[in-house]
Amino acid sequence: MIDVKAGILGGNLSALSGAYDKAVRTSAQDQFTFTIIGANG
């Protein structure tokens, strides 16, 4: 799986893409949690 992704995007791009995806997911999770707290508060 990682080999295929690296082959398509090129070595370093795959690592950067992975870091970007993680950052986006973390941000989305924080926003989701905040929304729930706000709705319950």
Biopython code that builds the backbone (N, CA, C, O; Angstrom):
import numpy as np
from Bio.PDB.StructureBuilder import StructureBuilder

atoms = [
    (1, "MET", "N", (0.839, -1.199, 0.000)),
    (1, "MET", "CA", (0.000, 0.000, 0.000)),
    (1, "MET", "C", (0.875, 1.250, 0.000)),
    (1, "MET", "O", (0.681, 2.157, -0.810)),
    (2, "ILE", "N", (1.837, 1.287, 0.916)),
    (2, "ILE", "CA", (2.745, 2.432, 0.997)),
    (2, "ILE", "C", (3.584, 2.518, -0.273)),
    (2, "ILE", "O", (3.824, 3.611, -0.786)),
    (3, "ASP", "N", (4.031, 1.369, -0.784)),
    (3, "ASP", "CA", (4.842, 1.363, -1.994)),
    (3, "ASP", "C", (4.069, 1.925, -3.172)),
    (3, "ASP", "O", (4.622, 2.679, -3.973)),
    (4, "VAL", "N", (2.807, 1.570, -3.289)),
    (4, "VAL", "CA", (1.974, 2.064, -4.383)),
    (4, "VAL", "C", (1.800, 3.569, -4.265)),
    (4, "VAL", "O", (1.917, 4.290, -5.256)),
    (5, "LYS", "N", (1.526, 4.040, -3.071)),
    (5, "LYS", "CA", (1.318, 5.465, -2.851)),
    (5, "LYS", "C", (2.587, 6.244, -3.159)),
    (5, "LYS", "O", (2.532, 7.299, -3.790)),
    (6, "ALA", "N", (3.734, 5.728, -2.717)),
    (6, "ALA", "CA", (5.001, 6.386, -2.979)),
    (6, "ALA", "C", (5.297, 6.396, -4.472)),
    (6, "ALA", "O", (5.850, 7.362, -4.996)),
    (7, "GLY", "N", (4.924, 5.312, -5.157)),
    (7, "GLY", "CA", (5.156, 5.226, -6.593)),
    (7, "GLY", "C", (4.352, 6.264, -7.352)),
    (7, "GLY", "O", (4.844, 6.835, -8.325)),
    (8, "ILE", "N", (3.132, 6.515, -6.925)),
    (8, "ILE", "CA", (2.260, 7.471, -7.603)),
    (8, "ILE", "C", (2.691, 8.907, -7.310)),
    (8, "ILE", "O", (2.810, 9.723, -8.223)),
    (9, "LEU", "N", (2.920, 9.205, -6.049)),
    (9, "LEU", "CA", (3.198, 10.582, -5.649)),
    (9, "LEU", "C", (4.679, 10.917, -5.664)),
    (9, "LEU", "O", (5.041, 12.092, -5.732)),
    (10, "GLY", "N", (5.542, 9.912, -5.602)),
    (10, "GLY", "CA", (6.975, 10.164, -5.503)),
    (10, "GLY", "C", (7.373, 10.233, -4.045)),
    (10, "GLY", "O", (6.651, 10.805, -3.229)),
    (11, "GLY", "N", (8.511, 9.659, -3.709)),
    (11, "GLY", "CA", (8.967, 9.450, -2.336)),
    (11, "GLY", "C", (8.559, 10.484, -1.311)),
    (11, "GLY", "O", (7.713, 10.205, -0.462)),
    (12, "ASN", "N", (9.140, 11.676, -1.366)),
    (12, "ASN", "CA", (8.906, 12.676, -0.329)),
    (12, "ASN", "C", (7.476, 13.178, -0.341)),
    (12, "ASN", "O", (6.930, 13.505, 0.713)),
    (13, "LEU", "N", (6.864, 13.245, -1.504)),
    (13, "LEU", "CA", (5.484, 13.705, -1.595)),
    (13, "LEU", "C", (4.556, 12.808, -0.786)),
    (13, "LEU", "O", (3.596, 13.285, -0.181)),
    (14, "SER", "N", (4.838, 11.525, -0.776)),
    (14, "SER", "CA", (3.999, 10.605, -0.018)),
    (14, "SER", "C", (4.049, 10.937, 1.467)),
    (14, "SER", "O", (3.018, 10.935, 2.141)),
    (15, "ALA", "N", (5.250, 11.223, 1.981)),
    (15, "ALA", "CA", (5.407, 11.565, 3.389)),
    (15, "ALA", "C", (4.695, 12.875, 3.699)),
    (15, "ALA", "O", (4.033, 12.995, 4.730)),
    (16, "LEU", "N", (4.825, 13.856, 2.814)),
    (16, "LEU", "CA", (4.175, 15.145, 3.017)),
    (16, "LEU", "C", (2.663, 14.990, 2.980)),
    (16, "LEU", "O", (1.951, 15.593, 3.784)),
    (17, "SER", "N", (2.175, 14.184, 2.048)),
    (17, "SER", "CA", (0.744, 13.945, 1.931)),
    (17, "SER", "C", (0.208, 13.291, 3.199)),
    (17, "SER", "O", (-0.864, 13.653, 3.683)),
    (18, "GLY", "N", (0.950, 12.331, 3.732)),
    (18, "GLY", "CA", (0.541, 11.662, 4.958)),
    (18, "GLY", "C", (0.462, 12.635, 6.123)),
    (18, "GLY", "O", (-0.477, 12.580, 6.917)),
    (19, "ALA", "N", (1.442, 13.523, 6.232)),
    (19, "ALA", "CA", (1.450, 14.508, 7.306)),
    (19, "ALA", "C", (0.286, 15.477, 7.145)),
    (19, "ALA", "O", (-0.351, 15.858, 8.127)),
    (20, "TYR", "N", (0.011, 15.873, 5.908)),
    (20, "TYR", "CA", (-1.092, 16.797, 5.639)),
    (20, "TYR", "C", (-2.424, 16.148, 5.993)),
    (20, "TYR", "O", (-3.272, 16.774, 6.629)),
    (21, "ASP", "N", (-2.609, 14.901, 5.585)),
    (21, "ASP", "CA", (-3.849, 14.178, 5.893)),
    (21, "ASP", "C", (-4.062, 14.097, 7.401)),
    (21, "ASP", "O", (-5.177, 14.281, 7.889)),
    (22, "LYS", "N", (-2.987, 13.821, 8.131)),
    (22, "LYS", "CA", (-3.081, 13.707, 9.586)),
    (22, "LYS", "C", (-3.481, 15.040, 10.202)),
    (22, "LYS", "O", (-4.303, 15.086, 11.118)),
    (23, "ALA", "N", (-2.902, 16.119, 9.700)),
    (23, "ALA", "CA", (-3.213, 17.450, 10.224)),
    (23, "ALA", "C", (-4.673, 17.801, 9.966)),
    (23, "ALA", "O", (-5.345, 18.356, 10.835)),
    (24, "VAL", "N", (-5.160, 17.479, 8.776)),
    (24, "VAL", "CA", (-6.549, 17.775, 8.426)),
    (24, "VAL", "C", (-7.506, 16.974, 9.301)),
    (24, "VAL", "O", (-8.497, 17.512, 9.796)),
    (25, "ARG", "N", (-7.212, 15.701, 9.491)),
    (25, "ARG", "CA", (-8.080, 14.864, 10.328)),
    (25, "ARG", "C", (-8.098, 15.361, 11.767)),
    (25, "ARG", "O", (-9.152, 15.390, 12.401)),
    (26, "THR", "N", (-6.942, 15.752, 12.285)),
    (26, "THR", "CA", (-6.857, 16.246, 13.661)),
    (26, "THR", "C", (-7.675, 17.514, 13.812)),
    (26, "THR", "O", (-8.405, 17.676, 14.790)),
    (27, "SER", "N", (-7.555, 18.416, 12.844)),
    (27, "SER", "CA", (-8.290, 19.678, 12.883)),
    (27, "SER", "C", (-9.790, 19.415, 12.831)),
    (27, "SER", "O", (-10.560, 20.028, 13.570)),
    (28, "ALA", "N", (-10.197, 18.509, 11.964)),
    (28, "ALA", "CA", (-11.612, 18.176, 11.829)),
    (28, "ALA", "C", (-12.140, 17.559, 13.124)),
    (28, "ALA", "O", (-13.259, 17.856, 13.542)),
    (29, "GLN", "N", (-11.351, 16.713, 13.752)),
    (29, "GLN", "CA", (-11.767, 16.078, 15.003)),
    (29, "GLN", "C", (-11.923, 17.113, 16.104)),
    (29, "GLN", "O", (-12.875, 17.053, 16.883)),
    (30, "ASP", "N", (-10.995, 18.067, 16.175)),
    (30, "ASP", "CA", (-11.086, 19.123, 17.181)),
    (30, "ASP", "C", (-12.356, 19.944, 16.977)),
    (30, "ASP", "O", (-13.051, 20.266, 17.940)),
    (31, "GLN", "N", (-12.653, 20.277, 15.743)),
    (31, "GLN", "CA", (-13.843, 21.063, 15.433)),
    (31, "GLN", "C", (-15.107, 20.285, 15.800)),
    (31, "GLN", "O", (-16.052, 20.851, 16.348)),
    (32, "PHE", "N", (-15.119, 18.996, 15.499)),
    (32, "PHE", "CA", (-16.258, 18.140, 15.801)),
    (32, "PHE", "C", (-16.503, 18.085, 17.309)),
    (32, "PHE", "O", (-17.641, 18.202, 17.765)),
    (33, "THR", "N", (-15.432, 17.907, 18.073)),
    (33, "THR", "CA", (-15.534, 17.849, 19.535)),
    (33, "THR", "C", (-16.043, 19.167, 20.085)),
    (33, "THR", "O", (-16.911, 19.187, 20.957)),
    (34, "PHE", "N", (-15.512, 20.256, 19.583)),
    (34, "PHE", "CA", (-15.918, 21.581, 20.035)),
    (34, "PHE", "C", (-17.405, 21.812, 19.756)),
    (34, "PHE", "O", (-18.116, 22.384, 20.582)),
    (35, "THR", "N", (-17.861, 21.368, 18.601)),
    (35, "THR", "CA", (-19.266, 21.533, 18.227)),
    (35, "THR", "C", (-20.175, 20.771, 19.189)),
    (35, "THR", "O", (-21.214, 21.286, 19.602)),
    (36, "ILE", "N", (-19.794, 19.564, 19.540)),
    (36, "ILE", "CA", (-20.592, 18.758, 20.471)),
    (36, "ILE", "C", (-20.634, 19.420, 21.843)),
    (36, "ILE", "O", (-21.697, 19.505, 22.458)),
    (37, "ILE", "N", (-19.491, 19.886, 22.324)),
    (37, "ILE", "CA", (-19.436, 20.553, 23.630)),
    (37, "ILE", "C", (-20.323, 21.793, 23.608)),
    (37, "ILE", "O", (-21.053, 22.058, 24.563)),
    (38, "GLY", "N", (-20.257, 22.549, 22.521)),
    (38, "GLY", "CA", (-21.063, 23.756, 22.395)),
    (38, "GLY", "C", (-22.554, 23.437, 22.387)),
    (38, "GLY", "O", (-23.348, 24.163, 22.985)),
    (39, "ALA", "N", (-22.933, 22.365, 21.717)),
    (39, "ALA", "CA", (-24.342, 21.994, 21.625)),
    (39, "ALA", "C", (-24.862, 21.520, 22.986)),
    (39, "ALA", "O", (-26.002, 21.805, 23.353)),
    (40, "ASN", "N", (-24.033, 20.809, 23.719)),
    (40, "ASN", "CA", (-24.442, 20.299, 25.026)),
    (40, "ASN", "C", (-24.425, 21.380, 26.091)),
    (40, "ASN", "O", (-25.178, 21.311, 27.063)),
    (41, "GLY", "N", (-23.557, 22.394, 25.910)),
    (41, "GLY", "CA", (-23.412, 23.443, 26.911)),
    (41, "GLY", "C", (-24.606, 24.372, 26.873)),
    (41, "GLY", "O", (-24.670, 25.327, 27.647)),
]
sb = StructureBuilder()
sb.init_structure("model")
sb.init_model(0)
sb.init_chain("A")
sb.init_seg("    ")
for serial, (resi, resn, name, xyz) in enumerate(atoms, 1):
    if name == "N":
        sb.init_residue(resn, " ", resi, " ")
    sb.init_atom(name, np.array(xyz, "f"), 0.0, 1.0, " ", f" {name:<3s}", serial, name[0])
structure = sb.get_structure()
